[in-house]
Amino acid sequence: MAVIDGVFLLPLVLPPTVVGFFLLLLFGRNGPLGKLLFRMGTTVVFSWPATVIAASVVAFPLMYLTARAALEQVEPRLLQAARTLGASEWRVFREVSLPLAWPGILAGTILAFARALGEFGATLMIAGNIPGRTATIPIAIYFAVEDNDVSRALFWCAIDAGISLVLLAALYYWTHAQRVSRVRLAQR
């Protein structure tokens, strides 16, 4: 379990450019997945899917940690009760663990998405900056600053901050509503 944990959490502690370089080695023409994809007539490097892969890999540890913590918080007696009633492990997971952990899993997904919006280093390594094809908001901000176009950089910063604030506010209000509904149920 420690090895799996380490692999899943590695993108959290490595610099994003290192993660991007590893992805480039993996998906590049001479990499194991790159060779396979090339034989199938496609490539990932310097494409829009590369931006998604880079952002997902860098943000995944947030989702993983939050989901794992949510699943660990499920009351073991409830799981044992379902098993005692004859439920298979898959059914226990699907019908007991997952619904109870769902708020934490959703919160982790939203946090990971918000983190993915800001991904720069890994994305630039594997996807580059091809205008209209692989440019992301953080890359657009960087190159706007490089071009000394402060108004364009501010525009993209405002868009990024706005999306992130909306996501975080939605998460806050959703978790608050969940808490209120649990309190009301407990009072009945």
N, C-alpha and C positions, 0 to 999 in steps of 0.2 A: 504493500500500500504506500510506503514511503517513496518508492521509485515512481509510481504513478502520480502521486501528489507532486513530487518534484518536477516531473515532465509537464504536468498541467499548469504548475505555478511558475515555471521558468520564464515565460514571457513577461511576467510581472516584475522580475528582478533584473533581467537583462536589458541593456539599452535597446531601444527600438531599432536602431541601425543594425545591431547584431542579429536581432530577430529577422530583420529584412534580409540580411546577408544569408542566414540559414535558409530562409524561404527561397532566395535566389538560387542557392545550391541545390535545393530540393526540386524546384520547378523549372530551373534553367534547362537548356537543351541537353546538357550532359548529366543532369540530375536524374535520379531514379523515376520520379513522377514526370519530369519533363520529357524524358525519352519515351515513356509510355504514351503521354499525350501527343507527342510529335508523331508517333506511329499511327495514332488515331486521327491524325490530320489537324490537330489544333495545338495551340500554345497558350500558356497563361501569362508569361512574363510580358510586361508592358501592355496590359489589357485591363479593361474594367474589372473582370473577375479577380485580377491580381490585387486591386485596391480593396475589394471585399475580403479576400483571403487575409491580407496583411492586417486590416482593421479588426477582423474577427479573431485572429490569433493573438494579437496584442491585448484585446479587450476580454478574451475568454476567461482568464483567471478570476476576474471580478465576478463573472456569472457562476463559475465553478465554486468559488469559495462561498458565495451567498446561497447557492442551491444546496451545497453539501451541509452548510450550517442549518438550513431550513429542514432538510431531511433528518438531520441528527436531533432536532428539537421535537420531532413527532414522538408522542408518548409511547414507549415500548409496550405498555399494557394493552393499548388499543391494537397494536399489531399482533400481539399474542392472542388476544381475544378473537381476532379474525381467523388466525391459524387454528385455534381451538374449534371454531365453528366449521372448519373444513376448507377454508379458502387456500388456494395455491399461493405460492410466493408471488407469482406475477399478479394475481388478483389482489393480494394484500397491498402490493406496491401501487397498482393502478387505482384501486378503489378506496384505500385508506391513506397510505403515505403521501401519494401525489396530491390529492385534494387538500390535505392538511398542510402540506409544504408549499402549495401553489403561491400564496402571497410572497413568500421569500424568493421563490424561483422567478416570479414576475419582477420583483424588485431588483434582483440580480441582472435580469435581462435588460431592464431599463438603464441601470447603471453601466452595464457593459456597452450598450448602444451609445450612451452619452460619452463614454470614454472613446469609443470607436470614431466618433465625430471629430475628435481632436488628433487622431493618429497622423503622424507626419513621417517619422524616420523609416519605419518598415515599409510604408507605402511608397515613399520616394525610391527606396532600394529596389523593390520588385516591380513597381508599376511605372515609375518615372513620372514625368510631368508632360503629358501629351495634351495640349489644349483641346478641350471638347471631347476628350476620350478618357484620360486618367487623372485629370486635375481634380483635387479634392479641396474643400474649404481651407484647411490648414496650409496646403501647398499654394493655393491662390493668395492667401495672406502673405506668406513668405515672399513670393515673387512680386507682389504688389509693393512690399516694403523695399525689396531689392531695386525695383524701378522707381523708388521714391514717390509712389502714388499713395499718399496717406489716406485720401478719401476712399479709394477702392479697398485698401486694407481695413479701414474702419467699417466699411459696409459689410465685408465678409466677417469681421469680428462680431458685429452686431447680429448678423444672421446666425452665426454659430452660438453665440451667447443666448440669443432668443430661443433657438431650438432646445438648447440644454436647459434653460430655465423652465420652459413649458413642460419638458419631460420630468424634471425634478418636482415641479409644482403638482403635476398630475400624480406622480408617485406619492407625494405627501398627502394630497387630498384623498387618494384611494386608500392608503394605509390608515389614515385617520377615520375614514368611513368604515373600514373593516373593524377597527378597534371599537368604534361606537356601536356597531351592530353586535359585536361579541358581548359588550357590556349589557346591552339591552336584552340579549338572549339569556345571559346569566341572571339577570334580575327577574326573569319570568318565573 
